[in-house]
Amino acid sequence: MARIEIIYFSGYGHTARQAQAVLEGAQTKGEARLWAIPEDGVVSDELWAAADAADALIFGAPTYMGNAPWQFKRFADDSSKRWFERAWADKFAGGFTNSGSNLGDKGETLNYFRVLAGQHGMLWVPLNQMPSNLLASTADDRNWGGGTAGAVATSPADSSPEQGPRPGDLISAHDYGVRIAEIAAVRG
């Protein structure tokens, strides 16, 4: 079975809920774990060792002010030793993000994750889900946000983590976890 490590930051709990959906999907086809980046952005040696041994890494963070928050960026900057050693080259990578608005510049965060993966020589796995963009589509439908690069979610600014992300976003995140685990298992 493929080993998938899901590394994320969540400021208010909404992105943690999205991470849980990705985890549940990935666990259907592989061995997967969640790693929450703490408030100070400093991750454990155990996380680094797990990431180095993984077949796939999935990055997650909310979109704040048009990009990933500084806590995730600190993790990314601290990964430079792995970059120099090419420790993550040819691993699979994916990403997910969440914001309070339907658009919320989520694409900038996903592009940040893709560039990080590219710098490490990783192979990015796109979402591969048709958007729910018909007149009858609702927030309960998979990929209601219309993402392509990774899983996107919307959690209204005044919602609790129990109220957001929306149901379709969690289905999309779950199915994205399944997809990455399936792809990683083929190589494994």
ZADO-1210 file (C-alpha; in nm, 4 decimals, padded with zeros to 6 digits):
<atoms>
<atom x="00.0000" y="00.0000" z="00.0000" code="MET" pos="1"/>
<atom x="00.1135" y="00.3517" z="-00.0735" code="ALA" pos="2"/>
<atom x="00.2128" y="00.5821" z="00.2128" code="ARG" pos="3"/>
<atom x="00.0473" y="00.9227" z="00.1976" code="ILE" pos="4"/>
<atom x="00.1312" y="01.2068" z="00.4340" code="GLU" pos="5"/>
<atom x="-00.1134" y="01.4984" z="00.4502" code="ILE" pos="6"/>
<atom x="00.0618" y="01.8108" z="00.5768" code="ILE" pos="7"/>
<atom x="-00.1622" y="02.1084" z="00.6473" code="TYR" pos="8"/>
<atom x="-00.2197" y="02.4230" z="00.8462" code="PHE" pos="9"/>
<atom x="-00.5631" y="02.5271" z="00.9693" code="SER" pos="10"/>
<atom x="-00.6267" y="02.8597" z="01.1377" code="GLY" pos="11"/>
<atom x="-00.9884" y="02.8160" z="01.2470" code="TYR" pos="12"/>
<atom x="-01.0649" y="02.4462" z="01.1974" code="GLY" pos="13"/>
<atom x="-01.2283" y="02.4581" z="00.8538" code="HIS" pos="14"/>
<atom x="-00.9188" y="02.3404" z="00.6667" code="THR" pos="15"/>
<atom x="-00.8655" y="02.0697" z="00.9301" code="ALA" pos="16"/>
<atom x="-01.2100" y="01.9374" z="00.8425" code="ARG" pos="17"/>
<atom x="-01.1173" y="01.9390" z="00.4734" code="GLN" pos="18"/>
<atom x="-00.7911" y="01.7588" z="00.5608" code="ALA" pos="19"/>
<atom x="-00.9922" y="01.4937" z="00.7439" code="GLN" pos="20"/>
<atom x="-01.1993" y="01.4325" z="00.4287" code="ALA" pos="21"/>
<atom x="-00.8797" y="01.3966" z="00.2208" code="VAL" pos="22"/>
<atom x="-00.7453" y="01.1545" z="00.4837" code="LEU" pos="23"/>
<atom x="-01.0589" y="00.9410" z="00.4836" code="GLU" pos="24"/>
<atom x="-01.0426" y="00.9120" z="00.1059" code="GLY" pos="25"/>
<atom x="-00.6707" y="00.8311" z="00.0992" code="ALA" pos="26"/>
<atom x="-00.7148" y="00.5654" z="00.3693" code="GLN" pos="27"/>
<atom x="-00.9480" y="00.3684" z="00.1422" code="THR" pos="28"/>
<atom x="-00.6548" y="00.2882" z="-00.0872" code="LYS" pos="29"/>
<atom x="-00.3382" y="00.3448" z="00.1169" code="GLY" pos="30"/>
<atom x="-00.1789" y="00.4199" z="00.4500" code="GLU" pos="31"/>
<atom x="-00.2405" y="00.7869" z="00.5236" code="ALA" pos="32"/>
<atom x="-00.1791" y="01.0225" z="00.8142" code="ARG" pos="33"/>
<atom x="-00.2526" y="01.3839" z="00.8993" code="LEU" pos="34"/>
<atom x="00.0158" y="01.6264" z="01.0149" code="TRP" pos="35"/>
<atom x="-00.1028" y="01.9631" z="01.1412" code="ALA" pos="36"/>
<atom x="00.1498" y="02.2437" z="01.1138" code="ILE" pos="37"/>
<atom x="00.1462" y="02.4244" z="01.4508" code="PRO" pos="38"/>
<atom x="00.0860" y="02.7950" z="01.5046" code="GLU" pos="39"/>
<atom x="00.4598" y="02.8690" z="01.5109" code="ASP" pos="40"/>
<atom x="00.5156" y="02.6847" z="01.1802" code="GLY" pos="41"/>
<atom x="00.7858" y="02.4573" z="01.3240" code="VAL" pos="42"/>
<atom x="00.7209" y="02.0916" z="01.2433" code="VAL" pos="43"/>
<atom x="00.8567" y="01.7864" z="01.4224" code="SER" pos="44"/>
<atom x="01.1442" y="01.5646" z="01.3167" code="ASP" pos="45"/>
<atom x="00.8857" y="01.2861" z="01.3034" code="GLU" pos="46"/>
<atom x="00.6942" y="01.4730" z="01.0334" code="LEU" pos="47"/>
<atom x="01.0112" y="01.5261" z="00.8277" code="TRP" pos="48"/>
<atom x="01.0976" y="01.1557" z="00.8527" code="ALA" pos="49"/>
<atom x="00.7441" y="01.0562" z="00.7500" code="ALA" pos="50"/>
<atom x="00.7497" y="01.2955" z="00.4531" code="ALA" pos="51"/>
<atom x="01.0867" y="01.1600" z="00.3407" code="ASP" pos="52"/>
<atom x="00.9544" y="00.8018" z="00.3501" code="ALA" pos="53"/>
<atom x="00.6178" y="00.8748" z="00.1852" code="ALA" pos="54"/>
<atom x="00.5057" y="00.7854" z="-00.1653" code="ASP" pos="55"/>
<atom x="00.2854" y="01.0966" z="-00.1823" code="ALA" pos="56"/>
<atom x="00.2580" y="01.4269" z="00.0011" code="LEU" pos="57"/>
<atom x="-00.0635" y="01.6273" z="00.0061" code="ILE" pos="58"/>
<atom x="-00.0322" y="01.9905" z="00.1094" code="PHE" pos="59"/>
<atom x="-00.3190" y="02.1882" z="00.2587" code="GLY" pos="60"/>
<atom x="-00.3787" y="02.5363" z="00.3928" code="ALA" pos="61"/>
<atom x="-00.6448" y="02.8024" z="00.3957" code="PRO" pos="62"/>
<atom x="-00.6109" y="03.0893" z="00.1535" code="THR" pos="63"/>
<atom x="-00.5367" y="03.4053" z="00.3508" code="TYR" pos="64"/>
<atom x="-00.4953" y="03.7326" z="00.1642" code="MET" pos="65"/>
<atom x="-00.4518" y="03.5502" z="-00.1672" code="GLY" pos="66"/>
<atom x="-00.2042" y="03.2788" z="-00.0684" code="ASN" pos="67"/>
<atom x="-00.1014" y="03.0183" z="00.1886" code="ALA" pos="68"/>
<atom x="-00.0481" y="03.1508" z="00.5417" code="PRO" pos="69"/>
<atom x="00.2997" y="03.2118" z="00.6784" code="TRP" pos="70"/>
<atom x="00.2927" y="02.8971" z="00.8913" code="GLN" pos="71"/>
<atom x="00.2745" y="02.6833" z="00.5789" code="PHE" pos="72"/>
<atom x="00.5378" y="02.8977" z="00.4073" code="LYS" pos="73"/>
<atom x="00.7726" y="02.8397" z="00.7003" code="ARG" pos="74"/>
<atom x="00.7305" y="02.4652" z="00.6513" code="PHE" pos="75"/>
<atom x="00.7973" y="02.5100" z="00.2780" code="ALA" pos="76"/>
<atom x="01.1081" y="02.7215" z="00.3424" code="ASP" pos="77"/>
<atom x="01.2317" y="02.4681" z="00.5963" code="ASP" pos="78"/>
<atom x="01.1995" y="02.1942" z="00.3306" code="SER" pos="79"/>
<atom x="01.5010" y="02.3403" z="00.1453" code="SER" pos="80"/>
<atom x="01.7348" y="02.0732" z="00.2867" code="LYS" pos="81"/>
<atom x="01.5126" y="01.8117" z="00.1212" code="ARG" pos="82"/>
<atom x="01.5210" y="02.0175" z="-00.1992" code="TRP" pos="83"/>
<atom x="01.9012" y="02.0233" z="-00.1982" code="PHE" pos="84"/>
<atom x="01.9167" y="01.6464" z="-00.1399" code="GLU" pos="85"/>
<atom x="01.6311" y="01.5768" z="-00.3896" code="ARG" pos="86"/>
<atom x="01.4693" y="01.3722" z="-00.1105" code="ALA" pos="87"/>
<atom x="01.1175" y="01.4233" z="-00.2448" code="TRP" pos="88"/>
<atom x="01.1924" y="01.3911" z="-00.6159" code="ALA" pos="89"/>
<atom x="00.9468" y="01.1686" z="-00.8038" code="ASP" pos="90"/>
<atom x="00.7008" y="01.1468" z="-00.5131" code="LYS" pos="91"/>
<atom x="00.3422" y="01.2315" z="-00.5975" code="PHE" pos="92"/>
<atom x="00.1998" y="01.5593" z="-00.4686" code="ALA" pos="93"/>
<atom x="-00.1390" y="01.7227" z="-00.4385" code="GLY" pos="94"/>
<atom x="-00.3011" y="02.0088" z="-00.2545" code="GLY" pos="95"/>
<atom x="-00.6187" y="02.1532" z="-00.1128" code="PHE" pos="96"/>
<atom x="-00.7309" y="02.4901" z="00.0150" code="THR" pos="97"/>
<atom x="-01.0265" y="02.6635" z="00.1710" code="ASN" pos="98"/>
<atom x="-01.1421" y="03.0239" z="00.2053" code="SER" pos="99"/>
<atom x="-01.4454" y="03.2226" z="00.3098" code="GLY" pos="100"/>
<atom x="-01.5391" y="03.3309" z="-00.0421" code="SER" pos="101"/>
<atom x="-01.6375" y="03.1236" z="-00.3415" code="ASN" pos="102"/>
<atom x="-01.3334" y="03.2423" z="-00.5371" code="LEU" pos="103"/>
<atom x="-01.1134" y="03.3847" z="-00.2636" code="GLY" pos="104"/>
<atom x="-00.8032" y="03.3552" z="-00.4856" code="ASP" pos="105"/>
<atom x="-00.7744" y="02.9859" z="-00.3976" code="LYS" pos="106"/>
<atom x="-00.5921" y="02.9240" z="-00.7253" code="GLY" pos="107"/>
<atom x="-00.2963" y="03.1241" z="-00.5980" code="GLU" pos="108"/>
<atom x="-00.2582" y="02.8898" z="-00.3021" code="THR" pos="109"/>
<atom x="-00.2848" y="02.5796" z="-00.5189" code="LEU" pos="110"/>
<atom x="-00.0281" y="02.7260" z="-00.7599" code="ASN" pos="111"/>
<atom x="00.2014" y="02.7898" z="-00.4641" code="TYR" pos="112"/>
<atom x="00.1723" y="02.4211" z="-00.3704" code="PHE" pos="113"/>
<atom x="00.2362" y="02.3154" z="-00.7326" code="ARG" pos="114"/>
<atom x="00.5472" y="02.5313" z="-00.7547" code="VAL" pos="115"/>
<atom x="00.6742" y="02.3907" z="-00.4234" code="LEU" pos="116"/>
<atom x="00.6174" y="02.0378" z="-00.5557" code="ALA" pos="117"/>
<atom x="00.7853" y="02.1259" z="-00.8853" code="GLY" pos="118"/>
<atom x="01.0911" y="02.2642" z="-00.7116" code="GLN" pos="119"/>
<atom x="01.1215" y="01.9359" z="-00.5267" code="HIS" pos="120"/>
<atom x="01.0849" y="01.7387" z="-00.8521" code="GLY" pos="121"/>
<atom x="00.7525" y="01.5928" z="-00.7418" code="MET" pos="122"/>
<atom x="00.4731" y="01.4797" z="-00.9755" code="LEU" pos="123"/>
<atom x="00.1558" y="01.6853" z="-00.9283" code="TRP" pos="124"/>
<atom x="-00.1790" y="01.5049" z="-00.9316" code="VAL" pos="125"/>
<atom x="-00.4659" y="01.7239" z="-01.0569" code="PRO" pos="126"/>
<atom x="-00.8187" y="01.6932" z="-00.9215" code="LEU" pos="127"/>
<atom x="-00.9730" y="01.5281" z="-01.2322" code="ASN" pos="128"/>
<atom x="-01.3326" y="01.6005" z="-01.1297" code="GLN" pos="129"/>
<atom x="-01.5906" y="01.7610" z="-01.3538" code="MET" pos="130"/>
<atom x="-01.7237" y="02.0862" z="-01.2063" code="PRO" pos="131"/>
<atom x="-02.0791" y="02.1035" z="-01.0777" code="SER" pos="132"/>
<atom x="-02.1667" y="02.4007" z="-01.2960" code="ASN" pos="133"/>
<atom x="-02.5189" y="02.3295" z="-01.4137" code="LEU" pos="134"/>
<atom x="-02.8205" y="02.5385" z="-01.3248" code="LEU" pos="135"/>
<atom x="-02.9395" y="02.2628" z="-01.0909" code="ALA" pos="136"/>
<atom x="-02.6000" y="02.2308" z="-00.9161" code="SER" pos="137"/>
<atom x="-02.5747" y="02.3175" z="-00.5469" code="THR" pos="138"/>
<atom x="-02.3062" y="02.3364" z="-00.2789" code="ALA" pos="139"/>
<atom x="-02.3977" y="01.9772" z="-00.1933" code="ASP" pos="140"/>
<atom x="-02.2529" y="01.8566" z="-00.5259" code="ASP" pos="141"/>
<atom x="-01.8972" y="01.7325" z="-00.5718" code="ARG" pos="142"/>
<atom x="-01.6541" y="01.9968" z="-00.7009" code="ASN" pos="143"/>
<atom x="-01.9098" y="02.2728" z="-00.6736" code="TRP" pos="144"/>
<atom x="-01.6173" y="02.5178" z="-00.6616" code="GLY" pos="145"/>
<atom x="-01.4957" y="02.4028" z="-01.0038" code="GLY" pos="146"/>
<atom x="-01.1364" y="02.3280" z="-00.9049" code="GLY" pos="147"/>
<atom x="-00.8904" y="02.1580" z="-01.1380" code="THR" pos="148"/>
<atom x="-00.5456" y="02.1791" z="-00.9753" code="ALA" pos="149"/>
<atom x="-00.6576" y="02.0429" z="-00.6376" code="GLY" pos="150"/>
<atom x="-00.9506" y="02.0324" z="-00.3988" code="ALA" pos="151"/>
<atom x="-01.1088" y="02.3689" z="-00.3189" code="VAL" pos="152"/>
<atom x="-01.3573" y="02.4509" z="-00.0460" code="ALA" pos="153"/>
<atom x="-01.5633" y="02.7419" z="00.0763" code="THR" pos="154"/>
<atom x="-01.6407" y="02.8028" z="00.4420" code="SER" pos="155"/>
<atom x="-01.8424" y="03.1204" z="00.4932" code="PRO" pos="156"/>
<atom x="-01.6537" y="03.3614" z="00.7194" code="ALA" pos="157"/>
<atom x="-01.9139" y="03.3352" z="00.9961" code="ASP" pos="158"/>
<atom x="-01.9395" y="02.9544" z="00.9875" code="SER" pos="159"/>
<atom x="-01.8083" y="02.7139" z="01.2462" code="SER" pos="160"/>
<atom x="-01.5965" y="02.4162" z="01.1336" code="PRO" pos="161"/>
<atom x="-01.9104" y="02.2051" z="01.1684" code="GLU" pos="162"/>
<atom x="-02.0870" y="02.4316" z="00.9148" code="GLN" pos="163"/>
<atom x="-01.8062" y="02.4661" z="00.6618" code="GLY" pos="164"/>
<atom x="-01.6656" y="02.3475" z="00.4298" code="PRO" pos="165"/>
<atom x="-01.9816" y="02.2766" z="00.2378" code="ARG" pos="166"/>
<atom x="-02.0904" y="01.9131" z="00.1765" code="PRO" pos="167"/>
<atom x="-01.9862" y="01.9002" z="-00.1903" code="GLY" pos="168"/>
<atom x="-01.6423" y="02.0359" z="-00.1044" code="ASP" pos="169"/>
<atom x="-01.5900" y="01.7566" z="00.1487" code="LEU" pos="170"/>
<atom x="-01.6980" y="01.4944" z="-00.1076" code="ILE" pos="171"/>
<atom x="-01.4526" y="01.6440" z="-00.3563" code="SER" pos="172"/>
<atom x="-01.1720" y="01.6391" z="-00.0958" code="ALA" pos="173"/>
<atom x="-01.2497" y="01.2770" z="-00.0067" code="HIS" pos="174"/>
<atom x="-01.2437" y="01.1680" z="-00.3693" code="ASP" pos="175"/>
<atom x="-00.9197" y="01.3575" z="-00.4298" code="TYR" pos="176"/>
<atom x="-00.7598" y="01.1646" z="-00.1427" code="GLY" pos="177"/>
<atom x="-00.8756" y="00.8402" z="-00.3078" code="VAL" pos="178"/>
<atom x="-00.7290" y="00.9501" z="-00.6442" code="ARG" pos="179"/>
<atom x="-00.3863" y="01.0351" z="-00.5061" code="ILE" pos="180"/>
<atom x="-00.3692" y="00.7114" z="-00.3080" code="ALA" pos="181"/>
<atom x="-00.4670" y="00.5069" z="-00.6139" code="GLU" pos="182"/>
<atom x="-00.2026" y="00.6743" z="-00.8300" code="ILE" pos="183"/>
<atom x="00.0661" y="00.6351" z="-00.5633" code="ALA" pos="184"/>
<atom x="-00.0258" y="00.2667" z="-00.5193" code="ALA" pos="185"/>
<atom x="00.0274" y="00.1931" z="-00.8893" code="VAL" pos="186"/>
<atom x="00.3902" y="00.2981" z="-00.8638" code="ARG" pos="187"/>
<atom x="00.4433" y="00.1375" z="-00.5237" code="GLY" pos="188"/>
</atoms>
